[in-house]
Amino acid sequence: MSTIEALRGPKLFGIAVFDLAGTAAIAGAFSVVFNKSFVLTFIFLMAVAIIVHYIIGVPTQLNFYLHLNHRVR
C-alpha cells in the first residue's frame, strides 16, 4: 500500500478524511490570504473538485452521492 493510499484509508461517509482535511487546510489558507469567508471558500473548492472529477471522468464517492457517477468501491 502506498503512502497516499494509507492516508486516504480513513473514510467519513465513504469520503477520504485526508482529502477533506486537505481541502479545509487550503480553504483556510486562501480565506486568510484573500480575506474571504472560510465556509464559502471551502464550498467553492469542493465545487471545483466535483466539476473537475466529473469532467476528467474520475469517479468519487461525493459525485456518486450527487448522482454524477456510479458507486465507487
Secondary structure in CASP SS format (residue, H / E / C, confidence):
PFRMAT SS
TARGET T0000
AUTHOR 0000-0000-0000
METHOD secondary structure of the structure
MODEL  1
M C 1.00
S C 1.00
T H 1.00
I H 1.00
E H 1.00
A H 1.00
L H 1.00
R C 1.00
G C 1.00
P C 1.00
K E 1.00
L E 1.00
F C 1.00
G C 1.00
I E 1.00
A E 1.00
V H 1.00
F H 1.00
D H 1.00
L H 1.00
A H 1.00
G H 1.00
T H 1.00
A H 1.00
A H 1.00
I H 1.00
A H 1.00
G H 1.00
A H 1.00
F H 1.00
S H 1.00
V H 1.00
V H 1.00
F C 1.00
N C 1.00
K C 1.00
S C 1.00
F H 1.00
V H 1.00
L H 1.00
T H 1.00
F H 1.00
I H 1.00
F H 1.00
L H 1.00
M H 1.00
A H 1.00
V H 1.00
A H 1.00
I H 1.00
I H 1.00
V H 1.00
H H 1.00
Y H 1.00
I H 1.00
I H 1.00
G C 1.00
V C 1.00
P C 1.00
T C 1.00
Q H 1.00
L H 1.00
N H 1.00
F H 1.00
Y H 1.00
L C 1.00
H C 1.00
L C 1.00
N C 1.00
H C 1.00
R C 1.00
V C 1.00
R C 1.00
END
